């Protein structure tokens, strides 16, 4: 998904960065909803790490770190979109 329009002027849209707004939501939303969505997020991360290890070998952490450094802007954009996605999951279940 492309959320580039949302990131052009973060302060106007979010009154903070997507990461800071996610933290606000995590600490104020329904605890059960937050736990459920964070567990799903961690489960997804665990599966991705297993796949990376399987396909890239034991040194996949170094390869991931190198990718972060070499693709900083794209990684930051993806990180913001993941925060927005997780916020949406939590907020939609908390209403």
C-alpha positions as protocol buffer text, in pm:
chain_id: "A"
residue {
  index: 1
  type: UNK
  ca { x: 0 y: 0 z: 0 }
}
residue {
  index: 2
  type: UNK
  ca { x: 109 y: 356 z: -69 }
}
residue {
  index: 3
  type: UNK
  ca { x: 47 y: 609 z: 206 }
}
residue {
  index: 4
  type: UNK
  ca { x: 287 y: 871 z: 72 }
}
residue {
  index: 5
  type: UNK
  ca { x: 28 y: 1149 z: 85 }
}
residue {
  index: 6
  type: UNK
  ca { x: -16 y: 1089 z: 456 }
}
residue {
  index: 7
  type: UNK
  ca { x: 355 y: 1142 z: 521 }
}
residue {
  index: 8
  type: UNK
  ca { x: 399 y: 1471 z: 337 }
}
residue {
  index: 9
  type: UNK
  ca { x: 315 y: 1675 z: 646 }
}
residue {
  index: 10
  type: UNK
  ca { x: 288 y: 1433 z: 937 }
}
residue {
  index: 11
  type: UNK
  ca { x: 226 y: 1698 z: 1200 }
}
residue {
  index: 12
  type: UNK
  ca { x: -91 y: 1822 z: 1028 }
}
residue {
  index: 13
  type: UNK
  ca { x: -244 y: 1477 z: 980 }
}
residue {
  index: 14
  type: UNK
  ca { x: -131 y: 1291 z: 1293 }
}
residue {
  index: 15
  type: UNK
  ca { x: -21 y: 1564 z: 1534 }
}
residue {
  index: 16
  type: UNK
  ca { x: 292 y: 1352 z: 1563 }
}
residue {
  index: 17
  type: UNK
  ca { x: 461 y: 1071 z: 1379 }
}
residue {
  index: 18
  type: UNK
  ca { x: 283 y: 742 z: 1304 }
}
residue {
  index: 19
  type: UNK
  ca { x: 513 y: 574 z: 1557 }
}
residue {
  index: 20
  type: UNK
  ca { x: 425 y: 819 z: 1835 }
}
residue {
  index: 21
  type: UNK
  ca { x: 53 y: 794 z: 1756 }
}
residue {
  index: 22
  type: UNK
  ca { x: 76 y: 413 z: 1763 }
}
residue {
  index: 23
  type: UNK
  ca { x: 234 y: 437 z: 2109 }
}
residue {
  index: 24
  type: UNK
  ca { x: -49 y: 666 z: 2222 }
}
residue {
  index: 25
  type: UNK
  ca { x: -306 y: 416 z: 2099 }
}
residue {
  index: 26
  type: UNK
  ca { x: -125 y: 116 z: 2250 }
}
residue {
  index: 27
  type: UNK
  ca { x: -127 y: 279 z: 2592 }
}
residue {
  index: 28
  type: UNK
  ca { x: -486 y: 406 z: 2581 }
}
residue {
  index: 29
  type: UNK
  ca { x: -685 y: 144 z: 2385 }
}
residue {
  index: 30
  type: UNK
  ca { x: -855 y: -160 z: 2527 }
}
residue {
  index: 31
  type: UNK
  ca { x: -583 y: -378 z: 2681 }
}
residue {
  index: 32
  type: UNK
  ca { x: -727 y: -705 z: 2546 }
}
residue {
  index: 33
  type: UNK
  ca { x: -742 y: -567 z: 2192 }
}
residue {
  index: 34
  type: UNK
  ca { x: -385 y: -436 z: 2212 }
}
residue {
  index: 35
  type: UNK
  ca { x: -257 y: -768 z: 2350 }
}
residue {
  index: 36
  type: UNK
  ca { x: -434 y: -962 z: 2072 }
}
residue {
  index: 37
  type: UNK
  ca { x: -298 y: -743 z: 1793 }
}
residue {
  index: 38
  type: UNK
  ca { x: 54 y: -727 z: 1938 }
}
residue {
  index: 39
  type: UNK
  ca { x: 58 y: -1107 z: 1973 }
}
residue {
  index: 40
  type: UNK
  ca { x: -48 y: -1138 z: 1608 }
}
residue {
  index: 41
  type: UNK
  ca { x: 221 y: -888 z: 1508 }
}
residue {
  index: 42
  type: UNK
  ca { x: 488 y: -1080 z: 1700 }
}
residue {
  index: 43
  type: UNK
  ca { x: 366 y: -1413 z: 1558 }
}
residue {
  index: 44
  type: UNK
  ca { x: 394 y: -1268 z: 1207 }
}
residue {
  index: 45
  type: UNK
  ca { x: 744 y: -1138 z: 1284 }
}
residue {
  index: 46
  type: UNK
  ca { x: 849 y: -1479 z: 1419 }
}
residue {
  index: 47
  type: UNK
  ca { x: 728 y: -1653 z: 1104 }
}
residue {
  index: 48
  type: UNK
  ca { x: 908 y: -1400 z: 883 }
}
residue {
  index: 49
  type: UNK
  ca { x: 1232 y: -1448 z: 1077 }
}
residue {
  index: 50
  type: UNK
  ca { x: 1201 y: -1824 z: 1038 }
}
residue {
  index: 51
  type: UNK
  ca { x: 1150 y: -1783 z: 663 }
}
residue {
  index: 52
  type: UNK
  ca { x: 1443 y: -1543 z: 636 }
}
residue {
  index: 53
  type: UNK
  ca { x: 1666 y: -1782 z: 826 }
}
residue {
  index: 54
  type: UNK
  ca { x: 1555 y: -2066 z: 600 }
}
residue {
  index: 55
  type: UNK
  ca { x: 1619 y: -1869 z: 279 }
}
residue {
  index: 56
  type: UNK
  ca { x: 1912 y: -1646 z: 377 }
}
residue {
  index: 57
  type: UNK
  ca { x: 2091 y: -1854 z: 639 }
}
residue {
  index: 58
  type: UNK
  ca { x: 2200 y: -1784 z: 992 }
}
residue {
  index: 59
  type: UNK
  ca { x: 2347 y: -1444 z: 908 }
}
residue {
  index: 60
  type: UNK
  ca { x: 2012 y: -1303 z: 795 }
}
residue {
  index: 61
  type: UNK
  ca { x: 2020 y: -1047 z: 1080 }
}
residue {
  index: 62
  type: UNK
  ca { x: 2329 y: -886 z: 927 }
}
residue {
  index: 63
  type: UNK
  ca { x: 2166 y: -890 z: 583 }
}
residue {
  index: 64
  type: UNK
  ca { x: 1854 y: -728 z: 725 }
}
residue {
  index: 65
  type: UNK
  ca { x: 2060 y: -463 z: 902 }
}
residue {
  index: 66
  type: UNK
  ca { x: 2251 y: -388 z: 581 }
}
residue {
  index: 67
  type: UNK
  ca { x: 1919 y: -361 z: 395 }
}
residue {
  index: 68
  type: UNK
  ca { x: 1793 y: -111 z: 655 }
}
residue {
  index: 69
  type: UNK
  ca { x: 2103 y: 104 z: 612 }
}
residue {
  index: 70
  type: UNK
  ca { x: 2104 y: 84 z: 233 }
}
residue {
  index: 71
  type: UNK
  ca { x: 1730 y: 148 z: 196 }
}
residue {
  index: 72
  type: UNK
  ca { x: 1664 y: 384 z: 486 }
}
residue {
  index: 73
  type: UNK
  ca { x: 1390 y: 592 z: 323 }
}
residue {
  index: 74
  type: UNK
  ca { x: 1195 y: 292 z: 195 }
}
residue {
  index: 75
  type: UNK
  ca { x: 1227 y: 117 z: 531 }
}
residue {
  index: 76
  type: UNK
  ca { x: 1102 y: 429 z: 713 }
}
residue {
  index: 77
  type: UNK
  ca { x: 804 y: 452 z: 477 }
}
residue {
  index: 78
  type: UNK
  ca { x: 721 y: 84 z: 532 }
}
residue {
  index: 79
  type: UNK
  ca { x: 758 y: 127 z: 907 }
}
residue {
  index: 80
  type: UNK
  ca { x: 511 y: 416 z: 901 }
}
residue {
  index: 81
  type: UNK
  ca { x: 261 y: 217 z: 696 }
}
residue {
  index: 82
  type: UNK
  ca { x: 290 y: -76 z: 939 }
}
residue {
  index: 83
  type: UNK
  ca { x: 221 y: 160 z: 1229 }
}
residue {
  index: 84
  type: UNK
  ca { x: -86 y: 294 z: 1050 }
}
residue {
  index: 85
  type: UNK
  ca { x: -203 y: -60 z: 975 }
}
residue {
  index: 86
  type: UNK
  ca { x: -161 y: -169 z: 1338 }
}
residue {
  index: 87
  type: UNK
  ca { x: -334 y: 148 z: 1462 }
}
residue {
  index: 88
  type: UNK
  ca { x: -625 y: 73 z: 1232 }
}
residue {
  index: 89
  type: UNK
  ca { x: -653 y: -282 z: 1362 }
}
residue {
  index: 90
  type: UNK
  ca { x: -652 y: -169 z: 1725 }
}
residue {
  index: 91
  type: UNK
  ca { x: -885 y: 127 z: 1680 }
}
residue {
  index: 92
  type: UNK
  ca { x: -1139 y: -65 z: 1471 }
}
residue {
  index: 93
  type: UNK
  ca { x: -1168 y: -333 z: 1740 }
}
residue {
  index: 94
  type: UNK
  ca { x: -1178 y: -83 z: 2026 }
}
residue {
  index: 95
  type: UNK
  ca { x: -1488 y: 103 z: 1912 }
}
